[in-house]
Amino acid sequence: MKSHSDHARPSVSPAAVKRAHAGAAPGEPARTTAPPAWHAKQAEDVFEAVKSAPEGLSNAEVRRRLAENGPNELASKPPKTLGAMIREQLGDPMVLILLVAAVLSALLQEWAEAGIIAAIVVVNAVIGIVQERNAQSSLEALRNMSAPSARVVRDGIEEIVPARDLVVGDIVQLGDGSMVPADLRLTQAASLRIQESSLTGESVAVEKDAAATVAVGAPLGDRATMAFATAIVTGGRGTGVVTATGMHTEVGQIASLLEGDEELDTPLKRKLASFGKLLTIIGVAAAVVVLAIGMAYGRPFAPMLLLAISLAISVIPESLPATATIVMALGVQRMAKHQALVRRLPAVETLGGATVVCTDKTGTLTENRMSVVRVALGPDLDRDGADTPGEAAHAHPALFGDLAFVAALCNDANFAESEGGAQNKPGDAPGNSAAQAASPGSIIGDPTEGALLMLARDHNIDPSELRGAYPRLAERPFDSDRKRMSTVHERDGQVVAAVKGALDGMLPRCAFLMDDGGPRPMTEEDRAHALAVAAQLSGEALRVLAFALRALPGVPPESEDIEQDLVLVGLVGMMDPPRPDVRAAVETCRTAGVRTVMITGDHAATARAIGAELAIYRPDDLVVTGEELDQMDDAQLDKAARQATVFARVSPFHKLRIVRALKADGEVTAMTGDGVNDAPALKAADIGVAMGITGTDVAKDASDMILLDDRFTTIVYAVKEGRRVHRNIQKVVQFLVADNLAEIVVLLIAVALNWNAPLTAVMILWVNLATATLPALALGVEPASKHIMEHPPLRAGTLLEPRLIKRVVFQGLFVAAFALLAFVIGRDLGGNEAVGRTMAFAVLTFSQVLRSLNQRSTTDPLWNREGGRNPQLGWAVAASTALVLVVLLVPPVLDAFGGAPMDAWQWAVAVGLAVLSLVQTEIAKAIGRWREEKRTA
């Protein structure tokens, strides 16, 4: 055994994814034949099954298989044609009834009405088509992820071929930095580590072992014998035989899920469609009743048909579809300024009604980078346990230098070029694909080793300087049997081995413990303390690594075992840290009645720990694993989805099932994510939210909204903005429908009493369009209430809640009564039906303009709005008033509308009745406030 003096302390300058491959899960798009569980088979059995050999296929056999099975690429479907988009736009119930009204108006040669209605339909369709044309295909993005080339062995000769030409049975070689071109059963793996986060959601690269024994039902992330298409090799090398290509790969199965899920509906579209159907039924029924009553009175058919059409038109708020679209478009602009890019307009309103946000962990709740959060140096193993890196560096600077020495030198990762230049490790060829430029702070290589570089750099120890001062003389690469890595360096004339690895493999080889005074013999008590600290860190869902040193007599030969008689320096605990602002965002969502559910491919312990730290998981919540999900039928999953806040170790199809279960339970579900594995769930959710920086193209193109800053907190703003849009659309609907109801009541009563129509068709259209549209748009940009995030979300269903329906009915009836009164006064006292029509028209238009002022809030008086000022509404009121005055004061226009000039007294009556409608609404709000205060007293 070496003496203490043989272990000199190196001086460090302070400036220096389960869908079992054996078959599809229940409800999953089934393959025609269930593929073998390649990960559970021995390599020789795989060769036999695919009729191949280590020397590879012959070129003739490759051509035959390629012709038989097609290229190694993902299928794509043709883009939607312009004609299909037009048919979708014109299939809306409200649009259909407008088209019918336009056609009937044209047949009756009422060209003004026909032209105005047709223009509305065209404008609305153009807006919708332009928005849809901006979207890109998710499958096309998946195709773009394919590796452009692959290194294969054919006829015993190594060659590089296009990845699309790979076939089952090909022998593929993998190297550091390469993308896996197809699904492979590994036959060789030398220190092979593969980053599969885009498929499984795990941020840590997976160690591969071609000789491992893997259960048939192992989750995607545990299949150590497999390499999956689109995954990235972060270290080592390997060889594998192709077991699946194109649409039969794991990423291809995700493409199948995307292709098969065509649900493009949203709560807003459903609500507007339901509302349109209701109005269609009411309009047709009212028109039939009017026509029948008129015919019973013996009135001429053509005028009665025109009146019936006018009534049908009055039922429909013609400007509602276009106004709702514009309101959402304005919301899109506001959200873009806050780093939320909306790809589909209904997503704005939909997110405002969200009741559940399902979020991936890696890159969404966490920073998608490993970070050292705990350090336990030698003296702390038997005293205080683990500290933060800063505390450890301050308490034991020399010891921390020892640990940083090992961490930086026994390490194959590098900073990106923007971090001071990419550094090739020994053996790297120039132009290694792993050494590519990246954003500041990014790491080339294994994320765990990158975290160790960051640990050194963050404490003023430059890894580049260390590597320059102590070049690598020899190494023992990491492998799955030893679970260690060693490098050899010369410093101050002494050869030193730096060793890192798992504690369980390192501890038996440690004879000494580094203390503040230098190495001392390690006791059994020291070993027990080290194991206890490691267990504590593991219990906190941290990945634990041990670091050790050993002085050597010289550069060792390759056969010498240098990993013995080690000096244990300390332990570190690493994790993918949560984003610092996420917890507050989760709490805000909880206050707003929005439940946050974490769905991740990570292990249950890690997911639970992260969930607890972010306040997503609470003691009474459930944590459900993918293995448990596979044992659940739909009813059991529905129950679990209501109670669980963390789903761990899940596959892409599990995410899809969870989202569908939540939606089936009536939840309006938002799904956030960044990887390929998130894409099917993003598309299936009511609203899919992709990460803009770390997100894959697949996730972005499957989503409805992209967070350009990748901040979960941006979702909170998006929810708030969505609620603002939702509430404002409600205000618009109330505002428009109340006057439409008034018009219906006026016409129905007039026909029932055998009166001539109190309003002409042109007057109805002017009320519904000219005087209503501008105030409606202004209401659509109302500021959000200060308390908008303190109320539960609006459930999907009707556009109007029961209390709002009552308000609309009362307002409509009051305005109808005032308009009929004005008509009677003008007709009987003015002696002219044209004057009566003009007064009724004036009451309807002025009351509509005035009511837009108190429509800003359903509770607060119009002079006390706590949400903020809305100058646009003032301009809209002025413009709409001007449009009304043009009709009433310009004789040719008034004549064309079927009206007649009013005298001063008639003007006073009309304006007075319109003001009374405003007073009625304010009285109703005051009564509502009094009742609420009495209820809560």
MOCORVEN-V54157 format. One record per backbone hydrogen bond with DSSP energy under -1.0 kcal/mol. NH is the residue of the N-H (numbers start at 0). CO is the residue of the C=O. E is the energy in kcal/mol with one decimal. If there is no record, write none. Layout:
# MOCORVEN-V54157
NH_CO_E + NH_CO_E
This chain:
# MOCORVEN-V54157
5_2_-1.4 + 6_3_-1.7 + 15_12_-1.3 + 22_19_-1.9 + 27_24_-2.5 + 37_35_-1.9 + 39_36_-1.7 + 40_37_-1.4 + 45_41_-1.9 + 46_42_-2.4 + 47_43_-1.9 + 48_44_-2.3 + 49_45_-2.4 + 51_46_-2.5 + 55_52_-2.5 + 61_57_-2.3 + 62_58_-2.2 + 63_59_-2.0 + 64_60_-2.6 + 65_61_-2.6 + 66_62_-2.1 + 67_63_-1.8 + 68_64_-3.0 + 69_65_-1.9 + 71_163_-2.9 + 72_70_-1.8 + 84_80_-2.0 + 85_81_-2.4 + 86_82_-2.3 + 87_83_-2.1 + 88_84_-2.3 + 89_85_-2.3 + 95_91_-2.5 + 96_92_-2.2 + 97_93_-1.6 + 98_94_-2.3 + 99_95_-2.4 + 100_96_-2.4 + 101_97_-2.4 + 102_98_-2.5 + 103_99_-2.6 + 104_100_-2.4 + 105_101_-2.2 + 106_102_-2.3 + 107_103_-1.8 + 108_105_-1.6 + 109_104_-3.4 + 110_108_-1.3 + 113_109_-2.2 + 114_110_-2.6 + 115_111_-2.3 + 116_112_-2.3 + 117_113_-2.3 + 118_114_-2.2 + 119_115_-1.9 + 120_116_-2.1 + 121_117_-2.4 + 122_118_-2.5 + 123_119_-2.2 + 124_120_-2.2 + 125_121_-2.5 + 126_122_-2.1 + 127_123_-1.9 + 128_124_-2.5 + 129_125_-2.5 + 130_126_-1.9 + 131_127_-1.9 + 132_128_-2.4 + 134_131_-1.5 + 140_136_-1.4 + 141_137_-2.0 + 142_138_-2.2 + 143_139_-1.8 + 145_142_-1.5 + 149_160_-2.6 + 151_158_-3.1 + 152_170_-2.1 + 153_156_-2.6 + 154_56_-1.4 + 155_54_-2.8 + 156_153_-2.1 + 158_151_-2.8 + 160_149_-2.6 + 162_147_-1.2 + 164_161_-2.0 + 165_162_-1.6 + 168_241_-2.0 + 169_166_-2.0 + 171_239_-3.2 + 172_150_-3.0 + 173_237_-3.4 + 176_232_-2.7 + 177_174_-2.2 + 179_230_-2.9 + 182_243_-1.5 + 183_226_-3.3 + 184_240_-2.6 + 185_224_-2.9 + 186_238_-3.1 + 187_238_-2.0 + 189_236_-2.7 + 192_234_-2.6 + 193_205_-2.5 + 194_231_-3.6 + 198_195_-1.8 + 199_195_-3.1 + 200_196_-1.4 + 205_193_-3.2 + 207_191_-2.9 + 208_223_-1.7 + 211_208_-1.5 + 217_214_-1.6 + 221_218_-1.6 + 222_219_-1.4 + 223_221_-1.9 + 225_222_-1.7 + 226_183_-2.1 + 229_179_-2.6 + 230_227_-2.0 + 231_194_-2.0 + 232_177_-2.9 + 233_192_-2.3 + 234_192_-1.3 + 236_189_-2.0 + 237_173_-1.9 + 238_187_-2.1 + 239_171_-2.6 + 240_184_-2.4 + 241_169_-2.7 + 242_182_-2.5 + 243_182_-1.3 + 247_244_-2.2 + 248_245_-1.5 + 252_248_-2.0 + 253_249_-1.5 + 254_250_-1.8 + 255_251_-2.1 + 256_252_-2.0 + 257_253_-2.3 + 258_254_-2.6 + 259_255_-2.2 + 260_256_-1.1 + 263_261_-1.1 + 269_265_-2.7 + 270_266_-2.7 + 271_267_-3.0 + 272_268_-2.6 + 273_269_-2.7 + 274_270_-2.8 + 275_271_-2.8 + 276_272_-2.3 + 277_273_-2.3 + 278_274_-2.5 + 279_275_-2.4 + 280_276_-2.5 + 281_277_-2.6 + 282_278_-3.2 + 283_279_-2.8 + 284_280_-2.6 + 285_281_-2.9 + 286_282_-2.4 + 287_283_-2.5 + 288_284_-2.5 + 289_285_-2.7 + 290_286_-2.5 + 291_287_-2.7 + 292_288_-2.8 + 293_289_-2.6 + 294_290_-2.4 + 295_291_-2.1 + 296_292_-1.8 + 297_294_-1.2 + 298_293_-2.5 + 303_299_-1.5 + 304_300_-2.9 + 305_301_-2.3 + 306_302_-2.2 + 307_303_-2.6 + 308_304_-2.4 + 309_305_-2.4 + 310_306_-2.3 + 311_307_-2.5 + 312_308_-2.6 + 313_309_-2.2 + 314_310_-1.4 + 317_315_-1.7 + 319_316_-2.6 + 322_318_-3.1 + 323_319_-3.2 + 324_320_-2.1 + 325_321_-2.5 + 326_322_-2.8 + 327_323_-2.2 + 328_324_-2.3 + 329_325_-2.5 + 330_326_-1.8 + 331_327_-2.3 + 332_328_-1.9 + 333_329_-2.0 + 334_330_-2.5 + 335_331_-2.3 + 336_332_-1.3 + 337_334_-1.1 + 338_335_-1.5 + 339_334_-2.5 + 340_705_-3.4 + 342_703_-3.3 + 343_703_-1.3 + 346_343_-1.9 + 347_344_-2.0 + 349_345_-2.4 + 350_346_-2.3 + 351_347_-1.1 + 352_349_-1.1 + 353_350_-1.4 + 354_667_-2.6 + 355_667_-1.7 + 356_594_-3.2 + 357_669_-3.8 + 358_596_-3.1 + 359_671_-1.0 + 363_360_-1.4 + 364_360_-1.6 + 365_360_-2.2 + 366_576_-2.1 + 370_574_-2.3 + 372_572_-2.5 + 373_572_-1.6 + 374_386_-3.0 + 375_570_-2.8 + 377_568_-1.9 + 379_376_-1.4 + 380_377_-1.2 + 382_379_-1.0 + 384_379_-2.5 + 386_374_-3.0 + 391_387_-2.5 + 392_388_-2.6 + 393_389_-1.9 + 394_390_-2.4 + 395_391_-2.3 + 399_395_-2.8 + 400_396_-1.8 + 401_397_-1.8 + 402_398_-2.2 + 403_399_-2.7 + 404_400_-2.2 + 405_401_-1.9 + 406_402_-2.9 + 407_403_-2.5 + 408_404_-1.8 + 409_405_-2.4 + 410_408_-1.9 + 413_443_-2.3 + 415_441_-1.7 + 418_415_-2.4 + 419_416_-1.5 + 420_416_-1.3 + 427_424_-2.4 + 431_428_-1.5 + 434_431_-1.5 + 435_433_-1.7 + 441_438_-2.1 + 443_413_-3.4 + 449_445_-2.3 + 450_446_-1.9 + 451_447_-1.2 + 452_448_-1.7 + 453_449_-2.2 + 454_450_-1.9 + 455_451_-1.8 + 456_452_-2.7 + 457_453_-2.8 + 458_455_-1.3 + 459_456_-1.6 + 460_455_-2.1 + 465_461_-2.2 + 466_462_-2.6 + 467_463_-2.0 + 468_464_-2.4 + 469_465_-2.7 + 472_487_-3.5 + 475_485_-3.1 + 482_478_-2.7 + 484_499_-2.4 + 485_475_-2.1 + 486_497_-2.2 + 487_473_-2.6 + 488_495_-2.7 + 490_493_-3.0 + 493_490_-1.8 + 495_488_-3.5 + 496_549_-3.3 + 497_486_-3.0 + 498_547_-2.6 + 499_484_-2.3 + 500_545_-1.8 + 501_482_-1.8 + 505_501_-1.7 + 506_502_-3.1 + 508_505_-1.6 + 509_506_-1.7 + 510_565_-1.8 + 511_565_-2.2 + 512_519_-3.0 + 513_567_-2.7 + 514_517_-2.0 + 517_514_-1.6 + 519_512_-1.9 + 521_510_-2.4 + 526_522_-1.9 + 527_523_-2.3 + 528_524_-2.5 + 529_525_-2.5 + 530_526_-2.5 + 531_527_-2.3 + 532_528_-2.6 + 533_529_-2.3 + 534_530_-2.4 + 535_531_-2.3 + 536_532_-2.5 + 537_533_-2.6 + 538_534_-2.2 + 540_537_-1.9 + 541_536_-1.9 + 542_573_-3.0 + 544_571_-1.9 + 545_500_-3.2 + 546_569_-2.2 + 547_498_-2.7 + 548_566_-1.8 + 549_496_-1.5 + 551_494_-3.1 + 559_556_-1.5 + 561_559_-1.0 + 563_561_-1.2 + 565_508_-2.6 + 566_548_-2.9 + 567_511_-2.9 + 568_546_-2.9 + 569_546_-1.3 + 570_375_-2.6 + 571_544_-2.2 + 572_373_-2.6 + 573_542_-2.5 + 574_370_-2.3 + 578_364_-3.2 + 581_578_-1.6 + 584_580_-1.3 + 585_581_-2.7 + 586_582_-2.4 + 587_583_-2.2 + 588_584_-2.2 + 589_585_-2.3 + 590_586_-2.4 + 591_587_-1.8 + 592_589_-1.6 + 593_588_-3.3 + 594_354_-2.6 + 596_356_-2.8 + 597_644_-2.9 + 598_358_-2.6 + 599_646_-2.8 + 606_602_-2.7 + 607_603_-2.9 + 608_604_-2.2 + 609_605_-2.5 + 610_606_-2.7 + 611_607_-2.7 + 612_608_-2.2 + 613_609_-1.8 + 614_611_-1.2 + 615_610_-2.3 + 616_610_-1.7 + 620_617_-2.6 + 621_642_-1.4 + 623_645_-2.4 + 625_647_-1.5 + 628_624_-2.2 + 629_625_-1.9 + 631_628_-1.7 + 636_632_-2.5 + 637_633_-2.5 + 638_634_-1.8 + 639_635_-2.5 + 640_636_-3.0 + 641_637_-1.0 + 643_639_-2.8 + 644_621_-1.7 + 645_621_-1.3 + 646_597_-3.1 + 647_623_-2.5 + 648_601_-1.8 + 649_599_-1.5 + 654_650_-1.9 + 655_651_-1.7 + 656_652_-2.4 + 657_653_-2.6 + 658_654_-2.4 + 659_655_-2.3 + 660_656_-2.5 + 661_657_-2.4 + 662_658_-2.3 + 663_659_-2.5 + 664_660_-1.3 + 665_662_-1.8 + 666_661_-2.3 + 669_355_-2.8 + 670_686_-2.3 + 671_357_-3.3 + 672_688_-1.8 + 676_197_-3.2 + 677_674_-1.2 + 678_675_-1.3 + 681_677_-2.5 + 682_678_-2.3 + 683_679_-2.2 + 684_680_-2.0 + 685_668_-1.1 + 686_668_-1.6 + 688_670_-3.5 + 689_704_-2.7 + 690_672_-1.5 + 691_706_-3.1 + 695_673_-3.1 + 699_695_-2.2 + 700_696_-2.6 + 701_697_-1.3 + 703_687_-2.6 + 704_687_-2.3 + 705_340_-3.2 + 706_689_-3.2 + 707_338_-2.5 + 709_706_-1.2 + 713_710_-1.2 + 714_711_-1.4 + 716_712_-1.4 + 717_713_-2.5 + 718_714_-3.1 + 719_715_-2.4 + 720_716_-3.1 + 721_717_-2.7 + 722_718_-2.7 + 723_719_-2.3 + 724_720_-2.5 + 725_721_-2.9 + 726_722_-3.1 + 727_723_-2.5 + 728_724_-2.6 + 729_725_-2.0 + 730_726_-2.3 + 731_727_-2.4 + 732_728_-2.7 + 733_729_-2.9 + 734_730_-2.7 + 735_731_-2.7 + 736_732_-3.1 + 737_733_-2.1 + 739_735_-1.9 + 740_736_-3.0 + 741_737_-2.0 + 742_738_-2.2 + 743_739_-2.1 + 744_740_-2.7 + 745_741_-2.5 + 746_742_-2.5 + 747_743_-3.0 + 748_744_-2.5 + 749_745_-2.1 + 750_746_-2.5 + 751_747_-2.7 + 752_748_-2.0 + 753_750_-1.8 + 754_749_-3.4 + 763_759_-2.2 + 764_760_-2.3 + 765_761_-2.4 + 766_762_-2.5 + 767_763_-2.6 + 768_764_-2.0 + 770_765_-2.1 + 772_768_-2.2 + 775_771_-2.2 + 776_772_-2.6 + 777_773_-2.3 + 778_774_-2.6 + 779_775_-1.4 + 780_777_-1.2 + 781_778_-1.5 + 787_784_-1.7 + 789_786_-1.9 + 804_800_-2.4 + 805_801_-2.1 + 806_802_-1.7 + 807_803_-2.6 + 808_804_-2.6 + 809_805_-2.7 + 810_806_-2.6 + 811_807_-2.8 + 812_808_-2.6 + 813_809_-2.4 + 814_810_-2.6 + 815_811_-2.4 + 816_812_-2.5 + 817_813_-2.3 + 818_814_-2.6 + 819_815_-2.8 + 820_816_-2.2 + 821_817_-2.3 + 822_818_-2.3 + 823_819_-2.6 + 824_820_-2.6 + 825_821_-2.6 + 826_822_-2.8 + 827_823_-3.1 + 828_824_-1.9 + 829_824_-1.1 + 831_825_-1.2 + 835_831_-1.9 + 836_832_-2.9 + 837_833_-2.1 + 838_834_-2.6 + 839_835_-2.6 + 840_836_-2.6 + 841_837_-2.6 + 842_838_-2.5 + 843_839_-2.4 + 844_840_-2.6 + 845_841_-2.7 + 846_842_-2.3 + 847_843_-1.7 + 848_844_-2.3 + 849_845_-2.7 + 850_846_-2.5 + 851_847_-1.1 + 852_849_-1.4 + 863_860_-2.0 + 872_869_-1.3 + 874_870_-1.8 + 875_871_-2.2 + 876_872_-2.6 + 877_873_-2.1 + 878_874_-2.5 + 879_875_-2.7 + 880_876_-2.4 + 881_877_-2.0 + 882_878_-1.9 + 883_879_-2.1 + 884_880_-2.5 + 885_881_-2.0 + 886_882_-1.3 + 887_883_-2.3 + 888_884_-2.7 + 889_885_-1.5 + 893_889_-2.6 + 894_890_-2.8 + 895_891_-2.0 + 896_892_-1.5 + 897_894_-1.5 + 898_893_-2.6 + 906_902_-2.4 + 907_903_-2.4 + 908_904_-2.2 + 909_905_-2.5 + 910_906_-2.7 + 911_907_-2.5 + 912_908_-2.6 + 913_909_-1.9 + 914_910_-2.4 + 915_911_-1.8 + 916_912_-1.1 + 918_914_-2.1 + 919_915_-2.8 + 920_916_-1.6 + 921_917_-1.9 + 922_918_-2.4 + 923_919_-2.1 + 924_920_-2.1 + 925_921_-2.2 + 926_922_-2.4 + 927_923_-2.0 + 928_924_-2.4 + 929_925_-2.2 + 930_926_-2.4 + 931_927_-2.1 + 932_928_-2.4 + 933_929_-2.2 + 934_930_-2.1 + 935_931_-2.1
